[in-house]
Amino acid sequence: MKGAPAPDVPALLPALPGEALHTRVTRTLRDAITRGTLPEGARLPGHRALAARLGVSRNTLVDALAHLELEGYLHVSGRSGTRVAVPPLSAPGAPRSRLPLSAWASRALAGQVQDVGGEYAVDFRVGQSVPDLFPEAVWTQALARRAVSLGRAERPAALQDPLGPLETRRALAAYLNAERGAHVRPDMVMLTGGTQSALDALARVFLEEGRVAALEDPTYAGARAALAATGARLLPVPVDGAGLCPDALPPQATLLYTTPGCQYPTTVTLPAARRQALISWAAGSGAFLLEDDYAADLHHTGRPPATLQGLAPGRVILLGSFSKSLAPVTRSGFLVAPPEVTRVLAGTRPLTDRVPGVLDALALADLLTSGAYARHLRRAALLLRRRHEVLTAALAHRFPDWALTAARSGLHVHVTLPAGLCAADVLTRAARAGVALSPVPGREREVLLAFAQLDVPALRSGVERLAGALGRPALGSGK
């Protein structure tokens, strides 16, 4: 090899964001070795010469060479200098035309509902956060106090329970028993990242191909996607003006997803007789009822109905979230299940996220036990009631032929359009006027208008824009 020409030294590759210079040099030389620009056995120029060619200091180069020697790309010998120790990578094959996705991933992607996006003057679409509901001062103070105490924790292992901190589970059990008519002990509570993560965990534990899951029709798209991803057969159960129809339930099922307190998306409340029929069906079929109590803390008229779980704690799994009543950034939710179910979930959870967010969980415990959360909900109810009243009054005035479903909770208004008017046409014409609405999948004459995220002027403006888009006479026109 003596007298062989020195190999070509590549120019420094473009810097990556935040990349240190010695890391950039390391990456440049590693890339040249793997590509064969610096072939196996090639002797690199001396340190000073190589540093000069790369335009860096000798110390920076030495750091990079030491790193590459540690990784095995270079061999350093006192007499023979620094040589490339590995052959280039074989040429990569042609890029895959398709990723080798699992059946679960394919089903999960097929179940996703794509948001059409877009900017609108007035956006009535459901699923938006409501900044006005976030008790910022109370929440940040609780986080700050708990962050300090966590650093001084004497028993950090106690915070690694896959069900979540016992302190928070005790606070949640007390709150649900007192405010929601539930029947809960701390060992029945598992903290989650929200309702969707709870649905995913339960679906993976209970469902697979060959099993049956029932769900309301129409229903929350996220629930349908989580259940369908398992490969289980989904059976829709129709919903009428009083909620889920028990007479249409299948003879057998493993799970039934339901929203009895505020049916999503129609917002109706399931009456007592149907609740009892539902529980009797679950007892006879052996199914677990997944009760999504998503709107309980978003009640704006009267008190919310008691949970189904309080009537049958051994057969109902209660799901709840604070992402709407507090804010999505809190990532706080829960499920309440029979102890034999939570023990299984505690055993399977380490395969995904091990434990829920401890800091958020402990801050939530403070809000619940101090009464701060209850005070926050009372203030939130006033705001929601006002905005709900403004929207429903404006819609009734400008669209008297539209049927609005009376709702006592939730963040949207459900509308049934008159005969001769289809939802797709309404959404298209509204969008042209700068107004966004949400459809109800599978329902050609139903739309949803979320109200909580909009102030009173925006609500009234949005209805007027919508009226103009649909050819309704302008106010005061005399027509």
DRENNUBA-48861 format. One line per field, with one value per residue (C-alpha): residue in three letters; x, y, z; residue number from 1. Coordinates in steps of 0.05 Angstrom, whole numbers. Example, Ala and Ser with C-alpha at 12.3 -4.5 7.8 and 13.67 -1.06 7.14 Angstrom:
<rs>
type = ALA:SER
px = 246:273
py = -90:-21
pz = 156:143
seq = 1:2
</rs>
This chain:
<rs>
type = MET:LYS:GLY:ALA:PRO:ALA:PRO:ASP:VAL:PRO:ALA:LEU:LEU:PRO:ALA:LEU:PRO:GLY:GLU:ALA:LEU:HIS:THR:ARG:VAL:THR:ARG:THR:LEU:ARG:ASP:ALA:ILE:THR:ARG:GLY:THR:LEU:PRO:GLU:GLY:ALA:ARG:LEU:PRO:GLY:HIS:ARG:ALA:LEU:ALA:ALA:ARG:LEU:GLY:VAL:SER:ARG:ASN:THR:LEU:VAL:ASP:ALA:LEU:ALA:HIS:LEU:GLU:LEU:GLU:GLY:TYR:LEU:HIS:VAL:SER:GLY:ARG:SER:GLY:THR:ARG:VAL:ALA:VAL:PRO:PRO:LEU:SER:ALA:PRO:GLY:ALA:PRO:ARG:SER:ARG:LEU:PRO:LEU:SER:ALA:TRP:ALA:SER:ARG:ALA:LEU:ALA:GLY:GLN:VAL:GLN:ASP:VAL:GLY:GLY:GLU:TYR:ALA:VAL:ASP:PHE:ARG:VAL:GLY:GLN:SER:VAL:PRO:ASP:LEU:PHE:PRO:GLU:ALA:VAL:TRP:THR:GLN:ALA:LEU:ALA:ARG:ARG:ALA:VAL:SER:LEU:GLY:ARG:ALA:GLU:ARG:PRO:ALA:ALA:LEU:GLN:ASP:PRO:LEU:GLY:PRO:LEU:GLU:THR:ARG:ARG:ALA:LEU:ALA:ALA:TYR:LEU:ASN:ALA:GLU:ARG:GLY:ALA:HIS:VAL:ARG:PRO:ASP:MET:VAL:MET:LEU:THR:GLY:GLY:THR:GLN:SER:ALA:LEU:ASP:ALA:LEU:ALA:ARG:VAL:PHE:LEU:GLU:GLU:GLY:ARG:VAL:ALA:ALA:LEU:GLU:ASP:PRO:THR:TYR:ALA:GLY:ALA:ARG:ALA:ALA:LEU:ALA:ALA:THR:GLY:ALA:ARG:LEU:LEU:PRO:VAL:PRO:VAL:ASP:GLY:ALA:GLY:LEU:CYS:PRO:ASP:ALA:LEU:PRO:PRO:GLN:ALA:THR:LEU:LEU:TYR:THR:THR:PRO:GLY:CYS:GLN:TYR:PRO:THR:THR:VAL:THR:LEU:PRO:ALA:ALA:ARG:ARG:GLN:ALA:LEU:ILE:SER:TRP:ALA:ALA:GLY:SER:GLY:ALA:PHE:LEU:LEU:GLU:ASP:ASP:TYR:ALA:ALA:ASP:LEU:HIS:HIS:THR:GLY:ARG:PRO:PRO:ALA:THR:LEU:GLN:GLY:LEU:ALA:PRO:GLY:ARG:VAL:ILE:LEU:LEU:GLY:SER:PHE:SER:LYS:SER:LEU:ALA:PRO:VAL:THR:ARG:SER:GLY:PHE:LEU:VAL:ALA:PRO:PRO:GLU:VAL:THR:ARG:VAL:LEU:ALA:GLY:THR:ARG:PRO:LEU:THR:ASP:ARG:VAL:PRO:GLY:VAL:LEU:ASP:ALA:LEU:ALA:LEU:ALA:ASP:LEU:LEU:THR:SER:GLY:ALA:TYR:ALA:ARG:HIS:LEU:ARG:ARG:ALA:ALA:LEU:LEU:LEU:ARG:ARG:ARG:HIS:GLU:VAL:LEU:THR:ALA:ALA:LEU:ALA:HIS:ARG:PHE:PRO:ASP:TRP:ALA:LEU:THR:ALA:ALA:ARG:SER:GLY:LEU:HIS:VAL:HIS:VAL:THR:LEU:PRO:ALA:GLY:LEU:CYS:ALA:ALA:ASP:VAL:LEU:THR:ARG:ALA:ALA:ARG:ALA:GLY:VAL:ALA:LEU:SER:PRO:VAL:PRO:GLY:ARG:GLU:ARG:GLU:VAL:LEU:LEU:ALA:PHE:ALA:GLN:LEU:ASP:VAL:PRO:ALA:LEU:ARG:SER:GLY:VAL:GLU:ARG:LEU:ALA:GLY:ALA:LEU:GLY:ARG:PRO:ALA:LEU:GLY:SER:GLY:LYS
px = 0:61:62:-12:-48:-87:-162:-209:-231:-304:-328:-367:-439:-491:-503:-565:-606:-570:-512:-443:-384:-348:-412:-417:-346:-360:-422:-385:-329:-377:-419:-357:-336:-405:-411:-341:-312:-262:-251:-232:-157:-148:-101:-126:-81:-47:-88:-65:-74:-142:-165:-144:-181:-244:-236:-238:-189:-143:-178:-246:-219:-186:-252:-287:-234:-236:-311:-305:-251:-297:-352:-305:-301:-227:-165:-109:-37:24:64:11:-31:-107:-140:-211:-230:-295:-321:-375:-448:-478:-521:-591:-646:-702:-747:-808:-871:-911:-894:-902:-958:-992:-1066:-1078:-1043:-1081:-1147:-1129:-1111:-1174:-1215:-1186:-1231:-1191:-1202:-1211:-1175:-1181:-1189:-1258:-1286:-1330:-1313:-1370:-1334:-1334:-1272:-1239:-1207:-1241:-1187:-1239:-1252:-1179:-1167:-1096:-1077:-1104:-1074:-1005:-1002:-1019:-966:-914:-929:-927:-863:-827:-856:-838:-765:-767:-808:-785:-820:-813:-830:-901:-910:-894:-960:-986:-1056:-1032:-1015:-1060:-1072:-1104:-1145:-1172:-1190:-1224:-1263:-1289:-1308:-1344:-1382:-1404:-1418:-1434:-1472:-1418:-1395:-1319:-1261:-1189:-1170:-1223:-1191:-1137:-1111:-1104:-1081:-1154:-1214:-1180:-1122:-1172:-1212:-1148:-1126:-1194:-1201:-1133:-1149:-1219:-1226:-1197:-1219:-1280:-1308:-1365:-1367:-1431:-1436:-1487:-1503:-1486:-1428:-1360:-1313:-1253:-1290:-1308:-1236:-1207:-1255:-1249:-1173:-1175:-1209:-1271:-1339:-1375:-1450:-1485:-1544:-1592:-1605:-1672:-1699:-1689:-1620:-1596:-1652:-1645:-1691:-1639:-1582:-1548:-1556:-1482:-1424:-1359:-1364:-1417:-1395:-1448:-1457:-1520:-1510:-1506:-1509:-1456:-1472:-1548:-1540:-1602:-1602:-1619:-1681:-1684:-1724:-1674:-1616:-1646:-1657:-1585:-1559:-1604:-1578:-1505:-1518:-1550:-1500:-1438:-1417:-1382:-1414:-1363:-1397:-1365:-1384:-1351:-1401:-1415:-1370:-1396:-1468:-1498:-1571:-1589:-1550:-1522:-1556:-1522:-1475:-1496:-1436:-1469:-1525:-1480:-1407:-1390:-1414:-1399:-1331:-1335:-1292:-1277:-1231:-1211:-1187:-1249:-1267:-1194:-1153:-1123:-1053:-1069:-1072:-1113:-1167:-1190:-1228:-1266:-1273:-1283:-1218:-1206:-1205:-1158:-1110:-1106:-1097:-1042:-1006:-1012:-998:-922:-920:-941:-930:-917:-948:-991:-963:-949:-943:-1010:-1043:-1020:-1040:-1109:-1114:-1103:-1158:-1207:-1194:-1189:-1256:-1221:-1247:-1319:-1314:-1285:-1343:-1394:-1361:-1355:-1429:-1447:-1404:-1430:-1503:-1497:-1464:-1512:-1572:-1545:-1533:-1599:-1638:-1603:-1614:-1687:-1698:-1662:-1679:-1747:-1754:-1691:-1702:-1653:-1643:-1652:-1587:-1568:-1494:-1438:-1405:-1447:-1517:-1547:-1591:-1638:-1649:-1718:-1737:-1707:-1642:-1582:-1523:-1470:-1501:-1507:-1434:-1411:-1451:-1431:-1358:-1362:-1388:-1331:-1370:-1350:-1399:-1390:-1428:-1457:-1427:-1481:-1536:-1555:-1598:-1560:-1505:-1469:-1450:-1400:-1410:-1364:-1302:-1337:-1356:-1425:-1410:-1378:-1437:-1487:-1442:-1435:-1510:-1520:-1466:-1499:-1567:-1538:-1504:-1570:-1610:-1649:-1674:-1630:-1656:-1699:-1707:-1783:-1786
py = 0:45:99:90:155:185:173:228:266:288:357:366:347:402:413:384:428:432:389:401:408:346:306:334:312:243:236:260:208:152:167:165:98:66:91:67:136:118:43:-11:-9:62:103:172:233:257:295:365:352:319:375:427:391:389:461:444:447:388:378:373:321:280:277:252:200:173:165:127:82:66:48:3:42:59:23:65:39:79:57:49:108:110:62:46:-19:-39:-50:-6:-23:-65:-25:-18:-53:-19:20:-18:-3:-18:-21:-91:-69:-116:-131:-89:-28:-35:-39:19:64:45:67:137:196:250:322:363:421:491:561:588:653:615:542:502:435:387:363:430:451:505:551:590:528:518:539:560:591:535:481:512:523:451:428:472:447:375:383:406:350:297:317:303:239:188:129:140:66:80:126:70:33:17:36:106:138:111:182:202:138:151:222:200:145:194:245:194:165:233:269:214:162:111:52:57:34:55:-14:-7:56:59:127:135:186:197:158:137:104:68:43:18:-19:-52:-71:-105:-143:-167:-168:-207:-238:-282:-240:-190:-118:-78:-2:52:77:133:135:165:150:139:83:49:54:25:-34:-48:-49:-114:-151:-164:-162:-97:-97:-29:-18:36:99:135:196:163:135:64:14:-47:-89:-87:-114:-178:-243:-246:-196:-187:-111:-58:15:64:137:135:201:242:199:218:251:260:285:248:217:143:135:90:34:27:29:-29:-67:-55:-82:-143:-157:-151:-199:-249:-244:-239:-173:-115:-47:7:69:132:187:240:296:288:346:389:393:462:449:416:357:301:233:181:132:65:37:53:4:-53:-44:-116:-110:-37:-6:69:114:187:242:312:334:376:400:421:420:369:385:353:283:259:206:144:79:44:-31:-93:-109:-172:-127:-74:-129:-153:-82:-70:-131:-113:-38:-44:-67:4:62:28:83:145:215:221:297:310:255:285:355:327:296:365:396:341:340:415:429:471:425:430:506:505:463:512:569:528:510:584:596:534:549:620:599:540:586:638:586:549:615:640:575:572:643:637:563:549:487:455:405:417:361:386:375:386:372:368:418:414:420:363:385:345:380:386:340:361:388:342:350:346:405:446:433:453:517:536:526:573:626:614:571:499:448:374:317:256:196:154:206:246:298:310:360:382:452:458:521:521:546:608:671:702:750:693:647:699:717:644:633:695:673:604:635:676:615:576:633:653:726:776:801:863:851:846:785
pz = 0:8:-44:-61:-75:-17:-22:-41:21:15:30:95:89:101:174:207:255:322:299:331:285:309:298:228:213:241:198:136:143:162:101:56:85:78:6:-13:-26:28:12:61:76:51:93:113:107:170:221:202:127:136:182:131:75:116:140:214:272:288:356:322:273:328:366:303:287:358:353:287:316:375:325:287:222:230:254:284:285:304:242:189:210:207:158:139:174:140:69:40:50:-5:-53:-24:-61:-97:-49:-25:-63:1:74:104:150:198:191:254:224:158:194:240:181:144:203:207:191:155:175:112:145:116:145:157:182:230:247:277:269:328:364:375:441:482:511:551:593:615:688:672:739:782:738:732:807:820:771:802:873:851:810:873:916:863:867:942:938:990:956:880:868:893:833:783:791:721:744:764:832:887:912:846:841:911:893:828:863:915:861:817:875:900:834:783:823:808:851:851:894:879:855:801:771:718:695:620:569:550:524:459:495:542:482:449:512:523:449:449:512:494:419:361:296:306:364:361:385:383:381:372:303:293:341:358:300:346:381:316:292:357:357:282:284:324:267:308:273:287:294:292:340:316:355:356:391:459:446:435:418:464:421:365:407:381:420:437:438:476:483:471:464:487:508:551:587:522:460:410:364:374:447:473:542:549:594:655:623:567:616:654:589:569:635:630:560:584:641:593:537:580:547:580:569:552:579:551:599:556:569:643:663:605:631:623:642:708:735:692:698:742:708:682:720:787:769:747:769:752:680:661:645:654:609:623:602:625:556:544:614:627:563:515:541:608:577:635:631:667:663:719:713:756:794:752:690:719:741:668:643:694:668:594:601:607:534:514:562:630:673:660:667:741:746:712:753:819:798:780:849:880:837:856:931:940:906:853:797:821:823:754:728:756:720:656:659:657:595:560:576:549:484:474:484:435:381:389:390:328:291:311:287:220:206:238:195:223:280:337:388:458:495:568:560:508:463:400:373:331:273:229:163:130:73:7:39:44:91:36:-1:63:81:11:8:79:64:5:53:102:151:170:198:215:180:215:177:145:158:96:132:197:214:277:300:357:398:459:424:394:430:424:366:327:339:313:255:235:234:191:142:139:127:70:40:40:9:71:68:104:171:162:88:95:50
seq = 1:2:3:4:5:6:7:8:9:10:11:12:13:14:15:16:17:18:19:20:21:22:23:24:25:26:27:28:29:30:31:32:33:34:35:36:37:38:39:40:41:42:43:44:45:46:47:48:49:50:51:52:53:54:55:56:57:58:59:60:61:62:63:64:65:66:67:68:69:70:71:72:73:74:75:76:77:78:79:80:81:82:83:84:85:86:87:88:89:90:91:92:93:94:95:96:97:98:99:100:101:102:103:104:105:106:107:108:109:110:111:112:113:114:115:116:117:118:119:120:121:122:123:124:125:126:127:128:129:130:131:132:133:134:135:136:137:138:139:140:141:142:143:144:145:146:147:148:149:150:151:152:153:154:155:156:157:158:159:160:161:162:163:164:165:166:167:168:169:170:171:172:173:174:175:176:177:178:179:180:181:182:183:184:185:186:187:188:189:190:191:192:193:194:195:196:197:198:199:200:201:202:203:204:205:206:207:208:209:210:211:212:213:214:215:216:217:218:219:220:221:222:223:224:225:226:227:228:229:230:231:232:233:234:235:236:237:238:239:240:241:242:243:244:245:246:247:248:249:250:251:252:253:254:255:256:257:258:259:260:261:262:263:264:265:266:267:268:269:270:271:272:273:274:275:276:277:278:279:280:281:282:283:284:285:286:287:288:289:290:291:292:293:294:295:296:297:298:299:300:301:302:303:304:305:306:307:308:309:310:311:312:313:314:315:316:317:318:319:320:321:322:323:324:325:326:327:328:329:330:331:332:333:334:335:336:337:338:339:340:341:342:343:344:345:346:347:348:349:350:351:352:353:354:355:356:357:358:359:360:361:362:363:364:365:366:367:368:369:370:371:372:373:374:375:376:377:378:379:380:381:382:383:384:385:386:387:388:389:390:391:392:393:394:395:396:397:398:399:400:401:402:403:404:405:406:407:408:409:410:411:412:413:414:415:416:417:418:419:420:421:422:423:424:425:426:427:428:429:430:431:432:433:434:435:436:437:438:439:440:441:442:443:444:445:446:447:448:449:450:451:452:453:454:455:456:457:458:459:460:461:462:463:464:465:466:467:468:469:470:471:472:473:474:475:476:477:478:479
</rs>
